[in-house]
Amino acid sequence: MATTRSRKLFVNLAVSDLKKSMEFFSKLGFEFNSKFTDEKAACMILSEEAFVMLLREPFFKSFTKRELCDTSRQTEGLFALSCESRAEVDELVRKAIEGGGKHAMDKQDHGFMYAWSFYDLDGHHWEVLWMDPAAAQ
């Protein structure tokens, strides 16, 4: 389905402690949309087009008939965030680790692309990457 229309993306993630998750991601530099944030959920802004809904586990469960993934043993997905430089990749992962996250994979340097990753407080796997704009064309 080819389209030139811009789409918004909302990724929903289950979290055990909404307040702690919001504090964690705030330390990484993310802000929240107060219109879509309450005691059950928080809308984390990635960009004008992309958002992560952090949902307390009981609220998250109301949207699915399936079991939640045990992120201490399984990977539910890889959530990739782009950065403007290699230094920003390192800074974001460093802040995540300092804030209570855990290292996921070792740094990967492919020349035109540089990546590093972490697990957040709930074990969600975040890939943080920079790609040379010339290589993307």
DSSP file (Angstrom, degrees, kcal/mol; ACC not computed):
  #  RESIDUE AA STRUCTURE BP1 BP2  ACC     N-H-->O    O-->H-N    N-H-->O    O-->H-N    TCO  KAPPA ALPHA  PHI   PSI    X-CA   Y-CA   Z-CA
    1    1 A M              0   0    0      0, 0.0     2,-0.3     0, 0.0     0, 0.0   0.000 360.0 360.0 360.0  92.7    0.0    0.0    0.0
    2    2 A A        +     0   0    0      2,-0.0     2,-0.3     0, 0.0     0, 0.0  -0.585 360.0 161.9 -78.8 138.5    2.0    3.0   -1.3
    3    3 A T        -     0   0    0     -2,-0.3     0, 0.0     2,-0.1     0, 0.0  -0.990  41.7-154.6-155.1 148.7    1.0    6.3    0.1
    4    4 A T        +     0   0    0     -2,-0.3     2,-0.2     2,-0.1    -1,-0.1   0.457  68.2 110.7 -98.4  -4.8    2.4    9.8    0.4
    5    5 A R  S    S-     0   0    0      1,-0.1     2,-0.3     0, 0.0    -2,-0.1  -0.486  73.3-121.2 -70.9 136.6    0.2   10.5    3.3
    6    6 A S        -     0   0    0     -2,-0.2     2,-0.4     1,-0.0    -1,-0.1  -0.600  27.8-157.6 -77.9 137.6    2.0   10.8    6.6
    7    7 A R        -     0   0    0     -2,-0.3     2,-0.3     2,-0.0    -1,-0.0  -0.901  10.7-132.0-115.6 146.6    0.9    8.3    9.3
    8    8 A K        -     0   0    0     -2,-0.4     2,-0.5    42,-0.0    42,-0.2  -0.725  18.6-146.3 -91.1 147.6    1.2    8.5   13.0
    9    9 A L  E     -a   50   0A   0     40,-3.1    42,-2.8    -2,-0.3     2,-0.5  -0.967  13.2-173.9-118.6 129.6    2.6    5.6   14.9
   10   10 A F  E     -a   51   0A   0     -2,-0.5     2,-0.5    40,-0.2    42,-0.2  -0.965   5.4-167.6-122.2 111.8    1.5    4.6   18.4
   11   11 A V  E     -a   52   0A   0     40,-2.6    42,-3.4    -2,-0.5     2,-0.5  -0.866  10.6-150.9 -97.7 130.6    3.5    1.8   20.1
   12   12 A N  E     -a   53   0A   0     -2,-0.5     2,-0.4    40,-0.2    42,-0.2  -0.900  16.0-178.7-106.3 126.8    1.9    0.4   23.2
   13   13 A L  E     -a   54   0A   0     40,-2.9    42,-3.1    -2,-0.5     2,-0.3  -0.982  24.7-127.5-127.6 136.5    4.1   -1.1   26.0
   14   14 A A  E     -a   55   0A   0     -2,-0.4     2,-0.4    40,-0.2    42,-0.2  -0.631  29.2-174.0 -78.6 135.6    3.1   -2.6   29.3
   15   15 A V  E     -a   56   0A   0     40,-2.6    42,-1.7    -2,-0.3     3,-0.2  -0.974  25.4-148.6-130.8 146.9    4.9   -1.2   32.3
   16   16 A S  S    S+     0   0    0     -2,-0.4     2,-0.4     1,-0.3    -1,-0.1   0.844  94.0  27.0 -82.9 -34.3    4.8   -2.3   35.9
   17   17 A D     >  -     0   0    0      1,-0.1     4,-2.4    39,-0.1    -1,-0.3  -0.890  65.8-169.9-133.3 102.0    5.3    1.1   37.5
   18   18 A L  H  > S+     0   0    0     -2,-0.4     4,-2.6    -3,-0.2     5,-0.2   0.895  86.8  51.2 -60.4 -44.5    4.1    4.0   35.3
   19   19 A K  H  > S+     0   0    0      1,-0.2     4,-2.3     2,-0.2    -1,-0.2   0.930 111.9  46.3 -61.2 -46.7    5.6    6.8   37.5
   20   20 A K  H  > S+     0   0    0      1,-0.2     4,-2.6     2,-0.2    -1,-0.2   0.894 112.5  51.2 -64.5 -39.1    9.1    5.1   37.5
   21   21 A S  H  X S+     0   0    0     -4,-2.4     4,-2.5     2,-0.2     5,-0.2   0.912 110.1  49.1 -64.2 -41.6    8.9    4.5   33.7
   22   22 A M  H  X S+     0   0    0     -4,-2.6     4,-2.1     2,-0.2    -2,-0.2   0.909 112.0  48.5 -64.0 -41.3    8.0    8.2   33.1
   23   23 A E  H  X S+     0   0    0     -4,-2.3     4,-1.9    -5,-0.2    -2,-0.2   0.918 111.1  51.6 -63.1 -43.5   10.9    9.3   35.3
   24   24 A F  H  X S+     0   0    0     -4,-2.6     4,-0.7     1,-0.2    -2,-0.2   0.951 114.2  41.0 -57.9 -53.1   13.3    6.9   33.4
   25   25 A F  H  <>S+     0   0    0     -4,-2.5     5,-2.2     1,-0.2     3,-0.3   0.800 109.9  59.0 -71.1 -28.2   12.3    8.2   30.0
   26   26 A S  H ><5S+     0   0    0     -4,-2.1     3,-1.6    -5,-0.2    -1,-0.2   0.897 101.7  55.1 -63.6 -39.4   12.2   11.8   31.1
   27   27 A K  H 3<5S+     0   0    0     -4,-1.9    -1,-0.2     1,-0.3    -2,-0.2   0.749 103.1  56.6 -64.5 -23.4   15.9   11.4   32.1
   28   28 A L  T 3<5S-     0   0    0     -4,-0.7    -1,-0.3    -3,-0.3    -2,-0.2   0.497 128.2-100.0 -85.3  -3.9   16.6   10.3   28.5
   29   29 A G  T < 5S+     0   0    0     -3,-1.6     2,-0.2     1,-0.3    -3,-0.2   0.512  76.3 138.1 102.7   6.4   15.1   13.6   27.3
   30   30 A F      < -     0   0    0     -5,-2.2    -1,-0.3    -8,-0.1     2,-0.2  -0.598  36.4-152.4 -88.5 148.2   11.6   12.5   26.3
   31   31 A E  E     -B   45   0A   0     14,-0.6    14,-2.8    -2,-0.2     2,-0.4  -0.705   8.5-131.6-112.4 167.1    8.5   14.5   27.1
   32   32 A F  E     -B   44   0A   0     -2,-0.2     2,-0.8    12,-0.2    12,-0.2  -0.929  14.7-123.3-123.8 143.6    4.9   13.4   27.6
   33   33 A N  E >   -B   43   0A   0     10,-2.6     3,-1.3    -2,-0.4    10,-0.5  -0.773  19.7-157.8 -84.7 111.6    1.6   14.7   26.2
   34   34 A S  G >  S+     0   0    0     -2,-0.8     3,-1.2     1,-0.3    -1,-0.2   0.742  86.9  67.0 -65.3 -23.7   -0.5   15.6   29.2
   35   35 A K  G 3  S+     0   0    0      1,-0.3    -1,-0.3     8,-0.1    -2,-0.0   0.793 110.7  35.2 -65.9 -26.7   -3.8   15.3   27.3
   36   36 A F  G <  S+     0   0    0     -3,-1.3     2,-0.4     7,-0.1    -1,-0.3  -0.070 102.0  92.5-119.3  31.7   -3.2   11.5   26.9
   37   37 A T    <   +     0   0    0     -3,-1.2     5,-0.2     5,-0.2     2,-0.2  -0.993  41.0 133.9-129.4 130.0   -1.5   10.9   30.3
   38   38 A D  S    S-     0   0    0      3,-3.1    -2,-0.0    -2,-0.4     3,-0.0  -0.711  71.9 -62.7-149.1-158.8   -3.3    9.8   33.5
   39   39 A E  S    S+     0   0    0     -2,-0.2   -21,-0.2     1,-0.2   -20,-0.1   0.639 132.2  41.9 -74.2 -12.6   -2.9    7.2   36.3
   40   40 A K  S    S+     0   0    0      1,-0.3    16,-2.7    15,-0.1     2,-0.3   0.686 122.9  12.0-103.3 -23.6   -3.3    4.3   33.8
   41   41 A A  E     - C   0  55A   0     14,-0.2    -3,-3.1    18,-0.1     2,-0.4  -0.987  52.6-153.9-154.8 156.6   -1.2    5.5   30.8
   42   42 A A  E     - C   0  54A   0     12,-1.9    12,-2.9    -2,-0.3     2,-0.9  -0.999  16.3-139.7-137.9 136.9    1.3    8.0   29.6
   43   43 A C  E     -BC  33  53A   0    -10,-0.5   -10,-2.6    -2,-0.4     2,-0.4  -0.832  19.5-161.2 -99.0 103.2    1.8    9.2   26.0
   44   44 A M  E     -BC  32  52A   0      8,-3.1     8,-2.4    -2,-0.9     2,-0.6  -0.714  13.6-135.4 -87.0 130.6    5.6    9.6   25.4
   45   45 A I  E     +BC  31  51A   0    -14,-2.8   -14,-0.6    -2,-0.4     6,-0.2  -0.764  32.3 165.7 -92.1 120.1    6.5   11.8   22.4
   46   46 A L  S    S-     0   0    0      4,-2.5     2,-0.3    -2,-0.6     5,-0.2   0.789  72.5 -35.7 -93.8 -39.8    9.1   10.5   20.1
   47   47 A S  S    S-     0   0    0      3,-2.0    -1,-0.4     0, 0.0     3,-0.2  -0.896  76.0 -73.8-162.7-173.9    8.4   13.0   17.3
   48   48 A E  S    S+     0   0    0     -2,-0.3     3,-0.1     1,-0.2    -3,-0.0   0.706 133.8  33.1 -66.6 -18.1    5.4   14.7   15.7
   49   49 A E  S    S+     0   0    0      1,-0.1   -40,-3.1   -41,-0.1     2,-0.4   0.478 112.8  61.5-116.6  -6.6    4.5   11.4   14.1
   50   50 A A  E     +a    9   0A   0    -42,-0.2    -4,-2.5    -3,-0.2    -3,-2.0  -0.983  52.6 169.2-135.6 135.8    5.6    8.8   16.6
   51   51 A F  E     -aC  10  45A   0    -42,-2.8   -40,-2.6    -2,-0.4     2,-0.5  -0.964  23.7-144.0-140.5 152.1    4.5    8.1   20.2
   52   52 A V  E     -aC  11  44A   0     -8,-2.4    -8,-3.1    -2,-0.3     2,-0.8  -0.983  13.9-151.4-119.3 121.6    4.9    5.4   22.8
   53   53 A M  E     -aC  12  43A   0    -42,-3.4   -40,-2.9    -2,-0.5     2,-0.8  -0.828   7.0-156.3 -91.8 114.1    2.0    4.7   25.1
   54   54 A L  E     -aC  13  42A   0    -12,-2.9   -12,-1.9    -2,-0.8     2,-0.5  -0.831  18.1-170.8 -90.3 113.8    3.3    3.4   28.4
   55   55 A L  E     -aC  14  41A   0    -42,-3.1   -40,-2.6    -2,-0.8   -14,-0.2  -0.911  26.9-116.4-114.1 128.0    0.3    1.4   29.8
   56   56 A R  E >>  -a   15   0A   0    -16,-2.7     4,-2.7    -2,-0.5     3,-0.8  -0.346  39.7-109.7 -55.0 141.8    0.1    0.0   33.4
   57   57 A E  H 3> S+     0   0    0    -42,-1.7     4,-2.6     1,-0.3     5,-0.2   0.845 116.0  51.0 -48.9 -48.0    0.0   -3.8   33.0
   58   58 A P  H 3> S+     0   0    0      0, 0.0     4,-0.6     0, 0.0    -1,-0.3   0.903 114.5  44.9 -60.1 -37.9   -3.7   -4.1   34.1
   59   59 A F  H X4 S+     0   0    0     -3,-0.8     3,-1.0     2,-0.2     4,-0.2   0.914 111.5  52.6 -69.8 -42.7   -4.8   -1.5   31.6
   60   60 A F  H >< S+     0   0    0     -4,-2.7     3,-2.2     1,-0.2     4,-0.2   0.913 103.4  58.6 -56.5 -44.1   -2.6   -3.0   28.8
   61   61 A K  H >< S+     0   0    0     -4,-2.6     3,-1.1     1,-0.3    -1,-0.2   0.729  92.1  68.6 -61.3 -22.5   -4.2   -6.4   29.4
   62   62 A S  T << S+     0   0    0     -3,-1.0    -1,-0.3    -4,-0.6    -2,-0.2   0.594  96.9  55.1 -73.4  -8.0   -7.6   -4.9   28.7
   63   63 A F  T <  S+     0   0    0     -3,-2.2     2,-0.3    -4,-0.2    -1,-0.2   0.410 109.4  43.4-102.6  -0.5   -6.5   -4.5   25.0
   64   64 A T    <   -     0   0    0     -3,-1.1     4,-0.1    -4,-0.2    -1,-0.1  -0.984  54.5-151.7-146.1 153.7   -5.5   -8.1   24.3
   65   65 A K  S    S+     0   0    0     -2,-0.3     2,-0.1     2,-0.1    -1,-0.1   0.494  77.1  89.0 -97.1  -8.0   -6.7  -11.7   24.9
   66   66 A R  S    S-     0   0    0      1,-0.1    -2,-0.1    -5,-0.0     2,-0.1  -0.448  86.0 -96.3 -90.5 162.0   -3.1  -13.0   24.8
   67   67 A E        -     0   0    0     -2,-0.1     2,-0.2     1,-0.1    -1,-0.1  -0.390  44.1-105.3 -68.5 151.1   -0.6  -13.4   27.7
   68   68 A L        -     0   0    0      1,-0.1     2,-0.2    -2,-0.1    -1,-0.1  -0.521  39.1-104.3 -74.6 149.0    1.9  -10.6   28.2
   69   69 A C        -     0   0    0     -2,-0.2     2,-1.2     1,-0.1    -1,-0.1  -0.520  23.2-127.9 -71.5 137.6    5.5  -11.4   27.1
   70   70 A D    >>  -     0   0    0     -2,-0.2     4,-2.7     1,-0.2     3,-2.1  -0.758  25.1-169.9 -85.9  94.9    7.9  -12.1   29.9
   71   71 A T  T 34 S+     0   0    0     -2,-1.2    -1,-0.2     1,-0.3    -2,-0.0   0.534  78.3  69.5 -71.4  -4.8   10.5   -9.6   28.9
   72   72 A S  T 34 S+     0   0    0      1,-0.1    -1,-0.3    -3,-0.0     3,-0.1   0.682 121.5  15.2 -80.3 -16.4   13.0  -11.0   31.4
   73   73 A R  T <4 S+     0   0    0     -3,-2.1     2,-0.3     1,-0.2    -2,-0.2   0.563 126.5  46.9-126.8 -20.9   13.2  -14.1   29.2
   74   74 A Q     <  -     0   0    0     -4,-2.7     2,-0.6    49,-0.0    -1,-0.2  -0.885  68.1-129.5-129.1 155.2   11.7  -13.2   25.8
   75   75 A T        -     0   0    0     -2,-0.3     3,-0.1     1,-0.1    49,-0.1  -0.924  14.6-173.6-105.8 122.4   11.9  -10.3   23.3
   76   76 A E        -     0   0    0     -2,-0.6     2,-0.3     1,-0.3    -1,-0.1   0.716  67.2 -40.8 -86.0 -21.6    8.6   -8.9   22.3
   77   77 A G        -     0   0    0      2,-0.0    48,-0.6     0, 0.0     2,-0.5  -0.941  54.6-101.7 174.3 170.2   10.1   -6.6   19.7
   78   78 A L  E     -d  125   0B   0     -2,-0.3     2,-0.8    -3,-0.1    48,-0.2  -0.977  29.1-157.6-115.5 119.5   13.0   -4.3   18.9
   79   79 A F  E     -d  126   0B   0     46,-2.6    48,-2.2    -2,-0.5     2,-0.4  -0.861  12.9-158.5-103.1 109.4   12.1   -0.6   19.3
   80   80 A A  E     -d  127   0B   0     -2,-0.8     2,-0.4    46,-0.2    48,-0.2  -0.738   9.4-170.0 -98.6 132.6   14.6    1.5   17.2
   81   81 A L  E     -d  128   0B   0     46,-3.2    48,-2.7    -2,-0.4     2,-0.2  -0.974  15.9-138.7-118.4 129.9   15.3    5.1   17.8
   82   82 A S  E     -d  129   0B   0     -2,-0.4     2,-0.3    46,-0.2    48,-0.2  -0.617  17.2-164.6 -87.8 149.7   17.3    7.2   15.4
   83   83 A C        -     0   0    0     46,-2.5    48,-0.5    -2,-0.2     3,-0.1  -0.836  27.4-125.2-126.1 165.1   19.8    9.8   16.6
   84   84 A E  S    S+     0   0    0     -2,-0.3     2,-0.3    46,-0.1    46,-0.1   0.558  88.6  10.2 -88.7  -9.0   21.6   12.6   14.8
   85   85 A S  S  > S-     0   0    0      1,-0.1     4,-1.5    44,-0.1    -1,-0.1  -0.985  72.8-107.8-159.9 165.3   25.1   11.5   15.7
   86   86 A R  H  > S+     0   0    0     -2,-0.3     4,-2.3     1,-0.2     5,-0.2   0.891 119.2  57.1 -62.7 -40.2   27.2    8.7   17.1
   87   87 A A  H  > S+     0   0    0      1,-0.2     4,-2.5     2,-0.2    -1,-0.2   0.874 104.0  51.9 -61.2 -37.8   27.7   10.8   20.2
   88   88 A E  H  > S+     0   0    0      2,-0.2     4,-2.5     1,-0.2    -1,-0.2   0.874 107.0  53.6 -67.8 -36.0   24.0   11.1   20.8
   89   89 A V  H  X S+     0   0    0     -4,-1.5     4,-2.3     2,-0.2     5,-0.2   0.964 112.0  44.6 -58.3 -52.4   23.7    7.3   20.5
   90   90 A D  H  X S+     0   0    0     -4,-2.3     4,-2.5     1,-0.2    -2,-0.2   0.899 113.7  50.2 -60.3 -42.3   26.3    6.9   23.3
   91   91 A E  H  X S+     0   0    0     -4,-2.5     4,-2.5     2,-0.2    -1,-0.2   0.913 110.5  48.6 -64.5 -44.0   24.8    9.6   25.4
   92   92 A L  H  X S+     0   0    0     -4,-2.5     4,-2.0     2,-0.2    -2,-0.2   0.923 114.7  44.6 -64.7 -44.6   21.2    8.1   25.2
   93   93 A V  H  X S+     0   0    0     -4,-2.3     4,-2.4    -5,-0.2     5,-0.2   0.909 112.2  53.0 -67.0 -41.0   22.4    4.6   26.1
   94   94 A R  H  X S+     0   0    0     -4,-2.5     4,-2.6    -5,-0.2    -2,-0.2   0.928 110.3  47.5 -58.9 -45.4   24.6    5.9   28.9
   95   95 A K  H  X S+     0   0    0     -4,-2.5     4,-1.8     1,-0.2    -1,-0.2   0.887 110.2  53.3 -63.3 -38.9   21.7    7.8   30.4
   96   96 A A  H  <>S+     0   0    0     -4,-2.0     5,-2.9     2,-0.2    -2,-0.2   0.918 111.7  44.6 -62.5 -43.4   19.5    4.7   30.1
   97   97 A I  H ><5S+     0   0    0     -4,-2.4     3,-1.5     1,-0.2    -2,-0.2   0.922 113.2  50.1 -67.5 -44.5   22.1    2.6   32.0
   98   98 A E  H 3<5S+     0   0    0     -4,-2.6    -1,-0.2     1,-0.3    -2,-0.2   0.807 107.8  56.4 -62.4 -28.9   22.6    5.2   34.7
   99   99 A G  T 3<5S-     0   0    0     -4,-1.8    -1,-0.3    -5,-0.2    -2,-0.2   0.390 133.3 -84.3 -86.3   3.1   18.8    5.5   35.1
  100  100 A G  T < 5S+     0   0    0     -3,-1.5    -3,-0.2     1,-0.3    -2,-0.1   0.374  88.2 127.6 112.6  -3.9   18.4    1.8   35.9
  101  101 A G      < -     0   0    0     -5,-2.9     2,-0.3    -6,-0.2    -1,-0.3  -0.202  50.8-127.5 -74.1 175.0   18.3    0.2   32.4
  102  102 A K  E     -E  119   0B   0     17,-2.1    17,-3.3    18,-0.1     2,-0.1  -0.936  22.5 -99.0-127.3 149.7   20.5   -2.7   31.4
  103  103 A H  E     -E  118   0B   0     -2,-0.3    15,-0.3    15,-0.2     3,-0.1  -0.401  35.0-178.5 -62.6 139.6   22.8   -3.2   28.4
  104  104 A A        -     0   0    0     13,-1.6     2,-0.3     1,-0.4    14,-0.2   0.814  60.9  -1.7-102.8 -68.8   21.2   -5.3   25.7
  105  105 A M  S    S-     0   0    0     12,-0.2    12,-0.9     1,-0.1    -1,-0.4  -0.832  78.5 -97.8-123.1 160.4   23.8   -5.8   22.9
  106  106 A D        -     0   0    0     -2,-0.3    -1,-0.1     1,-0.2     9,-0.0  -0.299  57.0 -79.1 -68.8 161.5   27.4   -4.6   22.3
  107  107 A K        -     0   0    0      9,-0.1     2,-0.5     1,-0.0     9,-0.2  -0.292  44.2-151.8 -57.9 145.7   28.0   -1.5   20.2
  108  108 A Q  E     -F  115   0B   0      7,-3.1     7,-2.6    -3,-0.1     2,-0.6  -0.986  11.6-173.7-125.9 121.7   27.8   -2.2   16.4
  109  109 A D  E     +F  114   0B   0     -2,-0.5     5,-0.2     5,-0.2     3,-0.1  -0.934  15.7 163.9-119.6 109.2   29.8    0.0   14.1
  110  110 A H        -     0   0    0      3,-3.3     2,-2.0    -2,-0.6     4,-0.2   0.147  53.5-117.7-106.3  16.2   29.2   -0.7   10.4
  111  111 A G  S    S+     0   0    0      2,-0.4    -1,-0.1     1,-0.2     3,-0.1  -0.493 111.7  44.2  82.1 -71.0   30.8    2.6    9.2
  112  112 A F  S    S+     0   0    0     -2,-2.0    20,-3.4     1,-0.1     2,-0.4   0.633 123.4  38.2 -80.0 -14.3   27.7    4.0    7.6
  113  113 A M  E     - G   0 131B   0     18,-0.2    -3,-3.3    22,-0.0     2,-0.4  -1.000  63.3-171.9-141.1 140.2   25.6    2.9   10.7
  114  114 A Y  E     +FG 109 130B   0     16,-2.8    16,-2.8    -2,-0.4     2,-0.3  -0.998  14.6 171.9-132.8 131.7   26.3    2.9   14.4
  115  115 A A  E     +FG 108 129B   0     -7,-2.6    -7,-3.1    -2,-0.4     2,-0.3  -0.975  14.8 172.1-143.9 154.4   24.1    1.3   17.0
  116  116 A W  E     - G   0 128B   0     12,-2.2    12,-3.1    -2,-0.3     2,-0.3  -0.945  18.7-153.6-150.9 160.8   23.9    0.4   20.6
  117  117 A S  E     - G   0 127B   0    -12,-0.9   -13,-1.6    -2,-0.3     2,-0.3  -0.948  11.4-174.5-145.1 162.4   21.0   -0.9   22.7
  118  118 A F  E     -EG 103 126B   0      8,-2.1     8,-3.2    -2,-0.3     2,-0.4  -0.970  25.4-122.6-148.1 161.0   19.5   -1.2   26.2
  119  119 A Y  E     -EG 102 125B   0    -17,-3.3   -17,-2.1    -2,-0.3     6,-0.2  -0.914  31.8-137.3-101.8 134.6   16.6   -2.8   28.1
  120  120 A D    >   -     0   0    0      4,-2.1     3,-1.9    -2,-0.4   -18,-0.1  -0.090  42.0 -77.1 -78.7-172.3   14.4   -0.3   29.9
  121  121 A L  T 3  S+     0   0    0      1,-0.3    -1,-0.1     2,-0.1  -100,-0.0   0.756 134.5  45.2 -60.4 -25.8   13.1   -0.8   33.4
  122  122 A D  T 3  S-     0   0    0      2,-0.1    -1,-0.3  -101,-0.0   -51,-0.2   0.280 121.8-102.4-102.5   9.3   10.5   -3.3   32.1
  123  123 A G    <   +     0   0    0     -3,-1.9     2,-0.3     1,-0.3    -2,-0.1   0.590  67.0 153.1  84.2  10.5   12.8   -5.3   29.9
  124  124 A H        -     0   0    0    -49,-0.1    -4,-2.1     1,-0.1     2,-0.6  -0.582  45.7-124.1 -73.8 137.0   11.7   -3.7   26.6
  125  125 A H  E     -dG  78 119B   0    -48,-0.6   -46,-2.6    -2,-0.3     2,-0.5  -0.740  27.7-170.1 -91.7 115.8   14.6   -3.8   24.0
  126  126 A W  E     -dG  79 118B   0     -8,-3.2    -8,-2.1    -2,-0.6     2,-0.5  -0.927   8.1-158.1-109.9 123.0   15.5   -0.4   22.6
  127  127 A E  E     -dG  80 117B   0    -48,-2.2   -46,-3.2    -2,-0.5     2,-0.5  -0.875   7.8-163.7 -96.8 128.3   17.9   -0.1   19.7
  128  128 A V  E     +dG  81 116B   0    -12,-3.1   -12,-2.2    -2,-0.5     2,-0.3  -0.965  20.4 170.0-115.7 124.1   19.5    3.4   19.4
  129  129 A L  E     -dG  82 115B   0    -48,-2.7   -46,-2.5    -2,-0.5     2,-0.4  -0.945  31.2-157.5-141.7 155.2   21.2    4.1   16.1
  130  130 A W  E     - G   0 114B   0    -16,-2.8   -16,-2.8    -2,-0.3     2,-0.4  -0.991  15.8-168.1-124.5 137.4   22.8    6.7   13.8
  131  131 A M  E     - G   0 113B   0    -48,-0.5   -18,-0.2    -2,-0.4   -19,-0.1  -0.995  31.2-110.5-127.7 134.2   22.9    6.3   10.1
  132  132 A D    >>  -     0   0    0    -20,-3.4     4,-1.2    -2,-0.4     3,-1.0  -0.431  25.6-138.2 -58.4 121.0   25.0    8.4    7.7
  133  133 A P  H 3> S+     0   0    0      0, 0.0     4,-0.5     0, 0.0     3,-0.2   0.831 102.5  57.5 -55.0 -33.1   22.4   10.5    5.7
  134  134 A A  H >4 S+     0   0    0      1,-0.2     3,-0.7     2,-0.2    -2,-0.1   0.859 104.1  52.1 -66.4 -34.2   24.4    9.9    2.5
  135  135 A A  H <4 S+     0   0    0     -3,-1.0    -1,-0.2     1,-0.2   -23,-0.1   0.770 102.2  60.3 -72.7 -25.0   24.1    6.1    3.0
  136  136 A A  H 3<        0   0    0     -4,-1.2    -1,-0.2     1,-0.2    -2,-0.2   0.641 360.0 360.0 -77.1 -13.2   20.3    6.4    3.4
  137  137 A Q    <<        0   0    0     -3,-0.7    -1,-0.2    -4,-0.5    -2,-0.2   0.460 360.0 360.0 -89.7 360.0   19.9    7.9   -0.1
